Amino acid sequence: MQAIPLVRASVILPIITFLDRVGAPTDQLLLQAQLPIFDSKDPEQLVSLYHAFNFLENAARQTNLPYLGIVVSQQVEVGELGAFGQMLLQLMTLHEVLTTIVEMLSTHNSGARVWLTHADGLAWLNHQFMNPAKIENQQAQYYACCLYLKVIQLATGLQWRPTEVHFQADQLPGAVDHELLAGIRLRFNQPHNAIGFSSRLLSMPLQPLGEPLCWEQQFDLRQTLMLTGPAQDLAGSLRQLICSLLGRGTVCIESAAAAAGTSPRSFQRRLTEAGINYSREVDRVRFELSSQWLLDPTRPITEIAYDLGYTNVVNFSRAFKRWAGIPPSQFRAAGLAGEDSSSPWILS
């Protein structure tokens, strides 16, 4: 089984900001989509891509905003897309930006691919979500494609329009007359999204935006992306997903299966074939997080229990003692005293 597709929260936060501004029930929509409520506003947090699709589709329907993906994309600045967007702003030319996206997208979104092609004097920026056909993502298709327009406009300016745009999604009613798309040759129900433009534009320099970062800072951005990006294997991506599910207070296997785009039965079968025990992985993530958080003396144990998805501190304390052989309060005291608070158990 392939890795579970994950995406950084930086692509979702602008949608949340917009929905909050128009008075939508954002928290309710997040819970319905099995996404965490982003209290921390951490743009680098990893969440399920398929849950993000569900969030965007439900938001468009419940707010009666059929162009939600397009509208939000036009209110996003590339630099707001976390470390990934900030990295792109430091590059010199459009060619360098697009080839960097091709190279680095997997550190930002493991459920999509981007590639460049050339034909008849046009360069084509191609994009495709790698998801089962049963998962609806029309709004995400428009959102992603229009975001890539914004990326190209880093060099061309906001008034620029491409020669032709292909959408993998169905045509939204009235889309051809939308201000952003008017006058562009549009094709729908294509094998993938694609933006066609003159190859000569690739050599254009980026328009200056803010103060440039020094080389060390640029290197740190790339390192952050590579070290904290979505795992490319099933076990690693499952642990990252569990961290996200803990944020909404549930880590049931049904939620994990939905994030993988499959049924709970199929998901369980594939985990078994890979030698992975789901409950054991939940315990592993909970212990790793709690053992870090307990070393922060300002963080109440009751808060840690809640953040790990426990309904009360008693259940957390009982589980922690089962893992470590000592209760969390004793683990904290030993750690703060500089003692060896490790236990001989091993989660495997």
C-alpha positions as CSV (number, residue, x, y, z in Angstrom):
1,M,0.0,0.0,0.0
2,Q,1.3,3.5,-0.9
3,A,1.8,6.2,1.7
4,I,-1.2,8.1,2.9
5,P,-1.4,11.4,1.0
6,L,-0.7,14.3,3.3
7,V,-0.6,18.1,2.8
8,R,0.7,21.0,4.8
9,A,-1.9,23.1,6.6
10,S,-0.6,26.2,4.8
11,V,-2.9,25.4,1.9
12,I,-5.9,25.1,4.2
13,L,-5.4,28.1,6.4
14,P,-6.3,30.7,3.7
15,I,-9.6,28.8,3.2
16,I,-10.3,28.9,6.9
17,T,-9.5,32.7,7.0
18,F,-11.8,33.4,4.2
19,L,-14.7,31.3,5.7
20,D,-14.3,33.0,9.0
21,R,-14.5,36.3,7.3
22,V,-17.8,35.5,5.6
23,G,-19.3,34.1,8.8
24,A,-19.3,30.4,7.8
25,P,-19.4,27.7,10.5
26,T,-15.7,26.9,10.0
27,D,-15.1,24.8,13.1
28,Q,-18.1,22.7,12.3
29,L,-16.9,22.2,8.7
30,L,-13.5,21.2,9.9
31,L,-15.0,18.6,12.3
32,Q,-17.2,17.2,9.6
33,A,-14.2,16.8,7.3
34,Q,-12.3,15.1,10.2
35,L,-9.7,17.9,10.2
36,P,-8.3,19.4,13.3
37,I,-9.3,22.8,14.4
38,F,-6.1,24.8,13.8
39,D,-5.8,26.6,17.1
40,S,-2.0,26.8,16.7
41,K,-2.2,28.1,13.1
42,D,0.9,26.1,12.3
43,P,1.3,26.2,8.5
44,E,3.7,23.2,8.5
45,Q,1.3,20.8,10.2
46,L,0.5,17.8,8.1
47,V,-3.1,16.7,7.5
48,S,-4.9,14.3,5.3
49,L,-5.2,15.5,1.7
50,Y,-8.5,13.6,1.2
51,H,-10.0,15.2,4.4
52,A,-8.9,18.6,3.0
53,F,-10.8,17.8,-0.2
54,N,-13.9,16.9,1.8
55,F,-13.6,20.2,3.8
56,L,-13.4,22.3,0.7
57,E,-16.3,20.6,-1.1
58,N,-18.6,20.8,2.0
59,A,-17.7,24.4,2.5
60,A,-18.6,25.3,-1.1
61,R,-21.9,23.6,-0.8
62,Q,-22.9,24.8,2.7
63,T,-21.9,28.4,2.0
64,N,-23.4,28.4,-1.5
65,L,-20.1,29.6,-3.0
66,P,-19.7,27.5,-6.2
67,Y,-16.5,29.4,-7.0
68,L,-14.9,29.0,-3.5
69,G,-11.7,27.4,-4.8
70,I,-11.2,30.2,-7.4
71,V,-12.1,33.0,-5.0
72,V,-9.8,31.9,-2.2
73,S,-6.9,31.3,-4.5
74,Q,-7.0,34.9,-5.6
75,Q,-6.7,36.1,-2.0
76,V,-3.6,34.0,-1.2
77,E,-0.1,35.4,-1.5
78,V,2.5,32.8,-2.4
79,G,4.6,33.8,0.6
80,E,1.7,32.7,2.9
81,L,2.1,29.1,1.8
82,G,4.5,28.4,4.7
83,A,8.1,27.4,4.2
84,F,7.3,26.1,0.7
85,G,6.0,29.5,-0.5
86,Q,8.7,31.4,1.2
87,M,11.3,29.2,-0.5
88,L,9.8,30.0,-3.9
89,L,10.0,33.8,-3.3
90,Q,13.8,33.5,-3.0
91,L,14.4,32.2,-6.5
92,M,15.5,34.2,-9.5
93,T,13.5,33.3,-12.5
94,L,10.2,31.7,-13.4
95,H,12.0,28.7,-14.8
96,E,13.8,28.2,-11.4
97,V,10.5,28.5,-9.6
98,L,8.7,25.9,-11.7
99,T,11.5,23.4,-11.7
100,T,11.9,23.8,-7.9
101,I,8.1,23.0,-7.5
102,V,8.6,19.9,-9.7
103,E,11.5,18.8,-7.5
104,M,10.2,19.8,-4.1
105,L,6.4,19.4,-4.2
106,S,6.5,16.0,-2.4
107,T,7.8,17.8,0.7
108,H,4.6,19.9,0.7
109,N,2.0,17.6,-0.7
110,S,2.5,13.9,-1.1
111,G,-0.8,13.4,-3.0
112,A,0.0,15.4,-6.1
113,R,2.6,15.7,-8.8
114,V,3.7,18.5,-11.1
115,W,5.8,18.4,-14.3
116,L,6.8,20.7,-17.1
117,T,6.4,20.0,-20.8
118,H,7.0,21.9,-24.0
119,A,5.1,21.9,-27.4
120,D,4.8,24.4,-30.3
121,G,6.4,27.3,-28.5
122,L,4.3,26.8,-25.3
123,A,5.5,25.7,-21.9
124,W,2.9,23.6,-20.0
125,L,2.8,23.5,-16.2
126,N,1.0,20.2,-15.5
127,H,-0.6,19.2,-12.2
128,Q,-2.5,16.1,-11.1
129,F,-3.9,14.9,-7.8
130,M,-3.2,11.1,-7.4
131,N,-6.5,10.0,-5.8
132,P,-9.3,7.5,-6.4
133,A,-12.0,8.6,-8.8
134,K,-14.6,8.2,-6.0
135,I,-13.2,11.1,-4.0
136,E,-14.7,14.4,-5.0
137,N,-12.2,17.2,-5.4
138,Q,-13.6,19.7,-7.9
139,Q,-13.0,22.7,-5.7
140,A,-9.5,21.5,-4.9
141,Q,-8.8,21.2,-8.6
142,Y,-9.8,24.8,-9.3
143,Y,-8.0,26.0,-6.1
144,A,-4.7,24.3,-7.0
145,C,-4.8,25.3,-10.7
146,C,-5.5,29.0,-9.8
147,L,-2.8,29.0,-7.2
148,Y,-0.3,27.9,-9.9
149,L,-1.5,30.9,-11.9
150,K,-0.5,33.1,-8.9
151,V,2.9,31.4,-8.9
152,I,3.5,32.2,-12.6
153,Q,2.4,35.8,-11.9
154,L,5.3,36.2,-9.6
155,A,7.2,36.9,-12.8
156,T,4.6,38.1,-15.2
157,G,2.5,40.4,-12.9
158,L,-1.1,40.0,-11.7
159,Q,-2.7,41.2,-15.0
160,W,-1.1,38.4,-17.0
161,R,-3.3,35.6,-18.4
162,P,-2.1,32.3,-19.9
163,T,-2.8,31.1,-23.4
164,E,-4.8,28.0,-22.4
165,V,-5.8,26.2,-19.2
166,H,-6.9,22.6,-18.8
167,F,-9.0,21.5,-15.8
168,Q,-9.2,17.8,-14.8
169,A,-12.5,18.7,-13.1
170,D,-16.0,19.2,-14.6
171,Q,-16.9,22.7,-15.8
172,L,-18.4,24.9,-13.1
173,P,-21.5,26.7,-14.4
174,G,-20.4,30.1,-15.6
175,A,-16.7,29.4,-15.1
176,V,-15.8,30.6,-18.6
177,D,-17.2,34.0,-17.7
178,H,-15.4,34.3,-14.4
179,E,-13.2,37.4,-14.2
180,L,-10.0,35.3,-13.6
181,L,-10.7,32.9,-16.5
182,A,-12.4,35.2,-19.1
183,G,-10.7,35.3,-22.4
184,I,-8.6,32.2,-21.8
185,R,-9.1,29.0,-23.9
186,L,-10.5,26.5,-21.3
187,R,-10.8,22.8,-21.5
188,F,-12.5,20.6,-18.9
189,N,-12.6,16.9,-18.0
190,Q,-9.0,16.6,-19.1
191,P,-6.5,13.9,-17.9
192,H,-4.8,16.5,-15.7
193,N,-4.7,20.2,-15.0
194,A,-2.4,22.2,-17.2
195,I,-1.5,25.9,-17.8
196,G,-0.1,26.8,-21.2
197,F,2.0,29.9,-21.8
198,S,4.8,31.2,-24.0
199,S,8.1,29.4,-23.4
200,R,9.8,32.8,-23.5
201,L,8.3,33.7,-20.1
202,L,10.4,31.1,-18.4
203,S,13.5,33.4,-18.4
204,M,11.6,36.2,-16.8
205,P,12.9,37.3,-13.4
206,L,10.7,37.3,-10.3
207,Q,9.3,40.7,-9.3
208,P,10.9,41.7,-6.0
209,L,8.7,41.0,-2.9
210,G,10.1,42.0,0.5
211,E,13.6,41.5,1.8
212,P,15.6,38.6,0.4
213,L,16.8,35.9,2.8
214,C,20.5,35.2,3.1
215,W,21.9,31.9,1.8
216,E,21.8,30.2,5.3
217,Q,18.1,31.1,5.7
218,Q,17.3,29.8,2.3
219,F,19.1,26.5,3.1
220,D,17.2,26.3,6.4
221,L,13.9,26.5,4.5
222,R,14.8,23.7,2.3
223,Q,16.0,21.6,5.2
224,T,12.8,22.2,7.1
225,L,10.7,21.1,4.2
226,M,12.8,18.0,3.6
227,L,13.0,16.9,7.2
228,T,9.3,17.6,8.2
229,G,7.6,16.7,4.9
230,P,5.1,13.9,4.3
231,A,6.6,10.5,4.7
232,Q,6.9,8.4,1.5
233,D,6.1,5.1,3.2
234,L,2.9,3.7,4.7
235,A,4.2,3.4,8.3
236,G,5.7,6.8,8.4
237,S,2.7,8.5,6.8
238,L,0.3,6.7,9.2
239,R,2.1,8.1,12.2
240,Q,2.0,11.6,10.8
241,L,-1.7,11.1,10.1
242,I,-2.3,9.9,13.6
243,C,-0.7,13.1,14.9
244,S,-3.3,15.1,12.9
245,L,-6.2,12.9,14.0
246,L,-5.3,13.4,17.7
247,G,-5.9,17.1,17.1
248,R,-9.6,16.5,16.6
249,G,-9.9,14.0,19.4
250,T,-10.4,10.8,17.5
251,V,-8.0,8.3,16.1
252,C,-10.4,5.6,15.0
253,I,-9.4,3.4,12.2
254,E,-12.4,4.6,10.1
255,S,-10.9,8.1,10.0
256,A,-7.5,6.7,9.0
257,A,-9.1,4.6,6.3
258,A,-10.9,7.6,4.9
259,A,-7.6,9.5,4.8
260,A,-6.1,6.7,2.8
261,G,-9.1,6.8,0.4
262,T,-10.3,3.3,1.1
263,S,-12.7,1.3,3.3
264,P,-11.9,0.3,6.9
265,R,-11.8,-3.4,5.9
266,S,-9.5,-2.8,3.0
267,F,-7.3,-0.5,5.1
268,Q,-7.0,-3.0,7.9
269,R,-6.1,-5.8,5.4
270,R,-3.4,-3.7,3.9
271,L,-2.0,-2.7,7.3
272,T,-1.9,-6.4,8.2
273,E,-0.1,-7.3,5.0
274,A,2.5,-4.6,5.8
275,G,2.9,-6.0,9.3
276,I,1.5,-2.8,11.0
277,N,-0.8,-2.9,14.0
278,Y,-3.0,0.2,14.0
279,S,-3.6,0.4,17.7
280,R,0.0,-0.1,18.4
281,E,0.9,2.8,16.1
282,V,-1.6,5.0,18.0
283,D,0.1,4.1,21.3
284,R,3.5,4.7,19.8
285,V,2.6,8.2,18.7
286,R,0.8,9.0,21.9
287,F,3.8,8.0,24.0
288,E,6.4,9.9,21.8
289,L,4.3,13.1,22.0
290,S,3.5,12.8,25.7
291,S,7.1,12.1,26.7
292,Q,8.1,15.3,24.9
293,W,5.2,17.4,26.3
294,L,5.7,16.2,29.8
295,L,9.1,17.8,29.9
296,D,7.5,21.2,29.6
297,P,6.6,22.2,33.2
298,T,4.1,24.8,32.1
299,R,1.9,22.3,30.3
300,P,-0.7,20.7,32.6
301,I,-1.0,17.0,32.4
302,T,-4.8,17.3,32.0
303,E,-4.1,19.4,28.8
304,I,-1.7,16.8,27.5
305,A,-4.3,14.1,28.0
306,Y,-6.9,16.1,26.1
307,D,-4.5,16.9,23.3
308,L,-3.7,13.2,22.9
309,G,-7.4,12.4,22.5
310,Y,-8.2,11.1,26.0
311,T,-11.5,12.1,27.5
312,N,-10.0,12.3,31.0
313,V,-6.6,12.3,32.7
314,V,-7.2,9.0,34.5
315,N,-7.3,7.1,31.2
316,F,-4.1,8.8,30.0
317,S,-2.3,8.1,33.3
318,R,-3.3,4.5,33.1
319,A,-2.1,4.1,29.5
320,F,1.2,6.0,30.2
321,K,2.0,3.7,33.1
322,R,1.3,0.7,30.9
323,W,3.9,2.0,28.4
324,A,6.6,3.4,30.7
325,G,6.1,1.6,34.0
326,I,5.6,4.9,35.9
327,P,2.8,7.5,35.9
328,P,3.2,10.7,33.9
329,S,3.7,12.8,37.0
330,Q,6.7,10.7,38.0
331,F,8.1,10.7,34.5
332,R,7.9,14.5,34.5
333,A,9.5,14.9,37.9
334,A,12.4,12.6,36.9
335,G,12.9,14.4,33.5
336,L,13.0,17.8,35.1
337,A,15.4,16.6,37.7
338,G,17.7,15.4,35.0
339,E,17.3,11.7,35.8
340,D,17.0,8.9,33.4
341,S,13.3,8.5,33.1
342,S,13.4,5.9,30.4
343,S,11.9,2.5,30.9
344,P,12.9,-0.9,29.6
345,W,9.8,-1.3,27.5
346,I,9.9,-1.1,23.7
347,L,6.9,-0.4,21.5
348,S,7.2,-2.7,18.5
